[in-house]
Amino acid sequence: MKILVLNAGSSSQKSCFYELNDTLPDRPPQPLWEAKIDWTHREGAGELQVTTAAGHRFEEEIASDYRAGAIARMLETLWQGETQVINSLNEIDIVGHRVVHGGENYQQSTRISPEVKQEIARLSEFAPIHNPINLEGIEAVEKILKNVPQVAVFDTAFHSQLPPAAFVYPGPYEWLEEGIRRYGFHGISHQYCARRAAEILNRDSADLRLISCHLGNGCSLAAVRDGLSVDTTMGFTPLDGLMMGSRSGAIDPGIIIHLLRRSHFTAEELDNILNRNSGLKGISGVSSDMRLVAEAIANGNSRAQLALDIYIHRLRAGIGAMLASLGGLDALIFTAGVGENSAAVRAAVCEVFGFIGLRLDGEKNLNSPIDDDVAAVDSAVRVLVIHTQEDWEIARECWDISRR
């Protein structure tokens, strides 16, 4: 089976191509072809990077911010040029897409139909940065691949078993009846990491209490018990919870009321402030990228230092809340761009959890760990750095759906 995966984020468009047999491998295989468009490369342009399992590489600047055209150009490298790995579009059996918000109706991966597309579009109101981008990818593939089946793999699905006490907001009960509730996001990543943690620890996932820290441009925590998400930090939208790259995370809702009364902001202006100009970017005044914030700190930038201090404070507090929901902890997981690559963030977070017997191995933590336990030998809690593989998780879901 030949599976194409599209994973659209707020700052990048990634794609992978897998070829699978009748049984799933125990470990994620290397994709035959991988491509990424980085939309932060330059204003009005994207940087396309393509690699293949055979070692071929291709780079190109796409002088347009028109995503559908960029996706078409990216996919051309799958069957043309030095990075070609198939001879014809007809070889593709199924296409899987990461879709951020599935609402209440889609609690598992689903074949895409006109009705599913309509619901993804409707839910764009609640995930305005992501769902429209996800839909663009679906429609771009429709034009290129015509009748090839497509699957939506929802970030919200992993959190669909949250208990009511965790997903119901303490507003009027009518909110719940209108679908206003906690949905949670980054579920594809949290699901993969929970499964991978069990493999690394050689434990049954049904016996594990895990806190998964997905720390990228977007950030969220998930408390996982018996393989299920029982609590999470993101809520009705991906804006809730932890401080993020350019998103505020949770704030006092009275601030919004105050701003509306004082300054007469429109909903669009507030959305722009909270989703695109807050978080690390808003506090530091430097960037939403943790690497650039760290550089600014090294150069004595006090606002950048404040941004990092807030980030760590809120991350520790969030982990504490997840710990209470679990009633104990077997392993703390760090994943995604910051979680996987920032030893300083991991160390700063872990140093306050000595009271539960968590001890970090400083040398291991600094040694660029991948899918490894960086806790000290005598730590009561394991600390795992896991390279999240959302694309493989999406491919797995496509493989499962094709056999139903």
C-alpha positions as CSV (number, residue, x, y, z in Angstrom):
1,M,0.0,0.0,0.0
2,K,1.3,3.4,-1.0
3,I,0.3,6.2,1.4
4,L,0.8,9.9,1.0
5,V,0.6,12.0,4.2
6,L,0.0,15.8,4.4
7,N,0.6,17.5,7.7
8,A,-0.1,21.2,7.6
9,G,0.9,23.4,10.5
10,S,0.7,27.1,11.2
11,S,4.2,27.7,9.9
12,S,5.0,24.8,7.7
13,Q,3.6,22.2,5.3
14,K,5.0,18.7,5.6
15,S,4.4,15.6,3.5
16,C,5.7,12.0,3.5
17,F,5.3,9.0,1.3
18,Y,5.3,5.5,2.7
19,E,5.0,2.1,1.1
20,L,3.7,-0.6,3.5
21,N,3.1,-4.3,3.3
22,D,0.2,-6.4,4.7
23,T,1.5,-6.0,8.3
24,L,2.5,-2.9,10.1
25,P,6.2,-2.7,11.1
26,D,7.1,-2.6,14.8
27,R,9.0,0.7,14.3
28,P,8.2,3.7,12.1
29,P,9.9,3.1,8.7
30,Q,11.8,5.7,6.9
31,P,9.6,7.5,4.4
32,L,10.6,6.9,0.8
33,W,10.1,10.7,0.2
34,E,9.8,13.6,2.6
35,A,9.1,17.2,1.8
36,K,8.6,20.4,3.8
37,I,7.6,24.0,3.0
38,D,8.8,26.5,5.6
39,W,6.6,29.5,5.4
40,T,8.8,31.5,7.9
41,H,11.7,31.5,5.4
42,R,10.9,34.9,3.9
43,E,7.8,37.1,3.7
44,G,5.7,36.1,0.7
45,A,7.7,33.0,0.0
46,G,8.2,29.4,1.1
47,E,11.3,27.3,1.2
48,L,10.8,23.8,-0.2
49,Q,13.1,21.0,1.0
50,V,12.8,17.5,-0.3
51,T,14.7,14.4,0.6
52,T,14.4,10.7,-0.3
53,A,15.4,7.5,1.4
54,A,17.9,7.0,-1.5
55,G,19.7,10.1,-0.4
56,H,18.5,12.6,-3.1
57,R,17.9,16.2,-2.0
58,F,16.2,19.1,-3.6
59,E,15.7,22.7,-2.4
60,E,13.8,25.6,-4.0
61,E,12.2,28.9,-3.0
62,I,8.6,29.1,-3.9
63,A,8.0,32.7,-4.7
64,S,4.4,32.7,-3.6
65,D,2.4,32.4,-0.4
66,Y,-0.5,30.7,-2.3
67,R,-0.6,27.4,-0.5
68,A,-2.5,25.3,-3.0
69,G,0.0,26.2,-5.7
70,A,2.9,25.5,-3.3
71,I,1.4,22.1,-2.4
72,A,1.1,21.2,-6.1
73,R,4.7,22.1,-6.7
74,M,5.8,20.1,-3.6
75,L,3.9,17.0,-4.9
76,E,5.5,17.3,-8.3
77,T,8.8,16.3,-6.8
78,L,7.2,13.0,-5.7
79,W,6.9,11.8,-9.3
80,Q,9.3,14.1,-11.2
81,G,13.0,15.0,-11.2
82,E,15.8,13.7,-9.0
83,T,13.6,13.0,-6.0
84,Q,11.1,10.9,-8.0
85,V,10.0,7.8,-6.2
86,I,6.9,6.7,-8.2
87,N,6.2,6.7,-11.9
88,S,2.6,7.7,-11.8
89,L,0.0,9.4,-9.7
90,N,-2.1,6.2,-10.1
91,E,0.3,4.4,-7.7
92,I,-0.9,6.4,-4.7
93,D,-3.6,4.3,-2.9
94,I,-4.7,6.7,-0.1
95,V,-3.9,10.1,1.3
96,G,-4.0,11.0,4.9
97,H,-4.4,14.6,6.3
98,R,-3.8,16.0,9.8
99,V,-7.0,18.0,10.6
100,V,-6.8,20.0,13.8
101,H,-10.5,20.3,14.9
102,G,-13.0,17.5,14.5
103,G,-15.6,18.8,16.9
104,E,-18.0,16.4,18.6
105,N,-19.0,14.6,15.4
106,Y,-15.6,13.1,14.5
107,Q,-14.0,11.2,17.3
108,Q,-11.9,8.9,15.1
109,S,-10.2,9.1,11.7
110,T,-12.7,9.4,8.9
111,R,-12.8,9.0,5.1
112,I,-13.2,12.5,3.6
113,S,-16.5,13.2,1.8
114,P,-18.3,16.5,0.9
115,E,-20.0,16.4,4.3
116,V,-16.8,15.9,6.1
117,K,-15.2,18.8,4.2
118,Q,-18.2,21.0,5.1
119,E,-17.8,20.2,8.8
120,I,-14.0,20.9,8.7
121,A,-14.9,24.3,7.1
122,R,-17.5,25.0,9.8
123,L,-15.1,24.2,12.5
124,S,-12.6,26.7,11.1
125,E,-14.3,29.2,13.3
126,F,-12.8,27.4,16.3
127,A,-9.4,26.6,14.8
128,P,-8.9,29.6,12.5
129,I,-5.1,29.2,12.0
130,H,-5.3,25.4,11.2
131,N,-8.6,24.1,9.8
132,P,-8.6,26.3,6.7
133,I,-5.0,25.2,5.9
134,N,-6.0,21.6,6.4
135,L,-8.9,22.0,4.0
136,E,-6.7,23.7,1.4
137,G,-4.5,20.6,1.4
138,I,-7.5,18.3,1.0
139,E,-8.8,20.4,-2.0
140,A,-5.4,20.6,-3.6
141,V,-5.0,16.8,-3.5
142,E,-8.6,16.5,-4.9
143,K,-7.5,18.5,-8.0
144,I,-4.3,16.6,-8.5
145,L,-5.3,13.0,-7.6
146,K,-9.0,13.1,-8.5
147,N,-10.6,10.0,-7.1
148,V,-7.9,8.7,-4.7
149,P,-9.5,8.2,-1.2
150,Q,-8.5,10.7,1.4
151,V,-8.7,10.4,5.2
152,A,-8.9,13.1,7.9
153,V,-7.0,12.2,11.0
154,F,-8.2,14.6,13.8
155,D,-6.0,16.1,16.5
156,T,-9.1,16.2,18.7
157,A,-9.9,12.5,18.4
158,F,-7.3,11.2,21.0
159,H,-9.0,13.4,23.6
160,S,-12.6,12.2,22.9
161,Q,-12.6,10.1,26.0
162,L,-12.0,12.9,28.5
163,P,-14.3,12.7,31.5
164,P,-17.0,15.3,31.8
165,A,-15.4,17.0,34.7
166,A,-12.4,17.7,32.4
167,F,-14.2,18.8,29.3
168,V,-17.2,20.7,30.6
169,Y,-16.6,24.4,31.2
170,P,-18.1,26.0,34.3
171,G,-20.3,28.5,32.4
172,P,-24.0,28.2,31.7
173,Y,-25.0,24.6,30.9
174,E,-26.3,25.9,27.6
175,W,-22.7,26.2,26.5
176,L,-22.3,22.5,26.6
177,E,-25.5,22.0,24.6
178,E,-24.1,24.3,22.0
179,G,-20.9,22.3,21.7
180,I,-18.8,24.7,23.7
181,R,-16.5,22.3,25.6
182,R,-12.9,21.3,25.9
183,Y,-11.8,19.3,22.9
184,G,-8.0,19.2,23.2
185,F,-5.5,19.2,20.4
186,H,-2.1,17.8,19.3
187,G,-3.8,14.4,19.8
188,I,-1.9,12.7,17.0
189,S,1.4,13.6,18.6
190,H,0.2,12.7,22.1
191,Q,-1.2,9.4,20.9
192,Y,2.1,8.5,19.1
193,C,4.2,9.4,22.1
194,A,2.1,7.4,24.5
195,R,2.5,4.3,22.4
196,R,6.2,4.9,21.9
197,A,6.8,5.5,25.6
198,A,5.3,2.1,26.4
199,E,7.7,0.6,23.9
200,I,10.8,2.4,25.2
201,L,9.9,1.4,28.8
202,N,8.9,-2.1,27.8
203,R,5.7,-1.7,29.7
204,D,2.0,-2.2,28.9
205,S,0.4,1.1,28.1
206,A,-2.6,0.1,30.2
207,D,-0.3,0.2,33.3
208,L,1.3,3.6,32.6
209,R,0.5,7.1,33.9
210,L,2.1,9.6,31.5
211,I,2.3,13.4,31.0
212,S,3.1,14.2,27.4
213,C,4.6,17.7,26.8
214,H,4.2,18.7,23.1
215,L,6.3,21.8,22.9
216,G,6.5,23.4,19.5
217,N,5.2,26.6,18.1
218,G,2.0,25.4,19.6
219,C,2.2,23.8,23.1
220,S,0.0,21.4,25.0
221,L,0.1,18.8,27.7
222,A,-1.9,15.6,27.9
223,A,-2.4,13.4,31.0
224,V,-2.5,9.8,29.7
225,R,-3.7,6.9,31.9
226,D,-4.3,3.3,30.6
227,G,-3.5,4.6,27.0
228,L,-6.3,7.2,27.2
229,S,-6.2,11.0,27.5
230,V,-7.9,12.0,30.8
231,D,-6.9,15.6,30.9
232,T,-5.3,18.2,28.6
233,T,-4.4,21.9,28.5
234,M,-5.8,23.0,25.1
235,G,-9.5,23.6,25.2
236,F,-12.4,24.7,23.0
237,T,-9.7,26.0,20.6
238,P,-5.9,25.6,20.3
239,L,-5.5,29.0,22.0
240,D,-6.1,27.7,25.6
241,G,-3.5,26.3,28.0
242,L,0.3,26.9,27.9
243,M,2.1,29.9,26.7
244,M,3.2,29.2,23.1
245,G,5.2,30.7,20.3
246,S,2.8,33.4,19.3
247,R,-0.3,32.3,21.2
248,S,-1.1,33.6,24.7
249,G,-2.5,30.4,26.2
250,A,-4.9,30.7,29.1
251,I,-5.5,34.2,30.4
252,D,-8.1,35.8,32.6
253,P,-11.2,36.2,30.5
254,G,-11.8,39.5,32.3
255,I,-8.9,40.9,30.2
256,I,-11.0,40.4,27.1
257,I,-14.0,42.2,28.7
258,H,-11.7,45.0,29.8
259,L,-10.2,45.5,26.3
260,L,-13.6,45.4,24.7
261,R,-14.9,48.1,27.0
262,R,-11.9,50.3,26.9
263,S,-10.6,50.1,23.4
264,H,-13.5,48.7,21.3
265,F,-11.5,46.0,19.7
266,T,-13.1,43.9,17.0
267,A,-13.2,40.1,17.3
268,E,-10.6,40.0,14.4
269,E,-8.3,42.3,16.2
270,L,-8.4,40.3,19.4
271,D,-7.9,37.1,17.5
272,N,-4.8,38.6,15.9
273,I,-3.4,39.7,19.3
274,L,-4.0,36.5,21.1
275,N,-3.2,34.0,18.3
276,R,-0.4,35.8,16.4
277,N,1.2,38.4,18.6
278,S,1.3,37.0,22.1
279,G,3.3,34.3,23.8
280,L,7.1,34.3,23.3
281,K,6.7,36.7,20.4
282,G,4.5,39.2,22.3
283,I,6.6,39.2,25.5
284,S,10.1,39.1,24.0
285,G,9.5,41.4,21.0
286,V,12.0,39.1,19.3
287,S,10.4,36.1,17.8
288,S,8.0,33.1,18.3
289,D,11.0,30.8,17.8
290,M,12.6,29.6,21.0
291,R,16.0,29.4,19.4
292,L,16.0,33.1,18.6
293,V,14.6,34.0,22.0
294,A,17.6,32.0,23.5
295,E,20.0,33.9,21.3
296,A,18.5,37.2,22.5
297,I,18.8,36.1,26.2
298,A,22.5,35.3,25.6
299,N,22.9,38.9,24.3
300,G,21.4,40.3,27.5
301,N,17.8,41.0,26.3
302,S,15.7,41.2,29.4
303,R,12.4,40.9,27.7
304,A,13.5,37.7,26.1
305,Q,14.5,36.4,29.5
306,L,11.1,37.4,30.9
307,A,9.4,35.5,28.1
308,L,11.4,32.3,28.9
309,D,10.7,32.7,32.6
310,I,6.9,32.9,32.0
311,Y,7.1,30.0,29.6
312,I,8.8,27.8,32.2
313,H,6.5,28.9,35.0
314,R,3.4,28.1,33.1
315,L,4.7,24.8,31.9
316,R,5.6,23.7,35.4
317,A,2.2,24.7,36.6
318,G,0.5,22.8,33.8
319,I,2.5,19.7,34.6
320,G,1.5,20.0,38.2
321,A,-2.2,20.1,37.2
322,M,-1.8,17.0,35.0
323,L,0.0,15.2,37.8
324,A,-3.0,15.9,40.1
325,S,-5.4,14.5,37.4
326,L,-3.3,11.3,37.2
327,G,-2.7,10.8,40.9
328,G,0.9,9.8,40.2
329,L,3.4,9.6,37.4
330,D,5.5,6.9,35.7
331,A,7.0,9.0,32.9
332,L,7.3,12.6,31.8
333,I,7.6,13.0,28.0
334,F,9.1,15.9,26.0
335,T,8.4,16.1,22.3
336,A,8.1,18.4,19.3
337,G,10.6,21.2,18.3
338,V,11.3,22.7,21.7
339,G,10.7,19.6,23.7
340,E,13.0,17.5,21.6
341,N,15.8,20.0,21.1
342,S,16.0,22.3,24.2
343,A,18.0,20.7,27.0
344,A,17.7,24.0,28.9
345,V,13.9,23.9,28.9
346,R,13.8,20.3,29.9
347,A,16.2,20.9,32.8
348,A,14.4,24.0,34.0
349,V,11.1,22.1,34.0
350,C,12.4,19.0,35.8
351,E,14.4,20.7,38.5
352,V,11.2,21.6,40.6
353,F,9.8,18.0,40.6
354,G,12.3,16.5,42.9
355,F,9.5,16.3,45.5
356,I,8.0,13.4,43.5
357,G,11.4,11.7,43.2
358,L,12.1,12.9,39.6
359,R,15.9,13.3,38.9
360,L,17.4,14.2,35.6
361,D,20.7,12.9,34.3
362,G,22.3,16.1,33.2
363,E,24.8,14.6,30.9
364,K,22.2,12.5,29.0
365,N,19.9,15.5,28.8
366,L,22.6,17.5,27.0
367,N,23.5,14.7,24.6
368,S,20.8,15.3,22.0
369,P,18.7,12.4,23.1
370,I,16.2,10.8,20.6
371,D,13.7,8.2,21.9
372,D,15.7,7.9,25.1
373,D,15.3,8.0,28.9
374,V,17.2,11.0,30.3
375,A,16.2,10.4,33.9
376,A,18.9,9.5,36.5
377,V,19.2,5.8,37.3
378,D,17.6,6.3,40.8
379,S,14.8,8.6,39.6
380,A,11.3,7.5,40.6
381,V,9.9,9.0,37.4
382,R,11.3,8.3,34.0
383,V,11.9,11.3,31.7
384,L,11.6,10.5,28.0
385,V,12.6,12.6,25.0
386,I,10.6,11.2,22.1
387,H,10.8,12.3,18.4
388,T,7.2,12.7,17.6
389,Q,6.2,11.1,14.3
390,E,2.7,12.5,13.5
391,D,3.2,11.6,9.9
392,W,3.7,7.9,10.7
393,E,0.7,8.0,13.1
394,I,-1.4,9.4,10.2
395,A,-0.1,6.7,7.9
396,R,-1.1,4.0,10.5
397,E,-4.6,5.4,10.6
398,C,-4.9,5.3,6.8
399,W,-3.6,1.7,6.8
400,D,-6.3,0.7,9.4
401,I,-9.1,2.5,7.6
402,S,-8.2,0.9,4.3
403,R,-8.9,-2.5,6.0
404,R,-12.2,-1.7,7.5
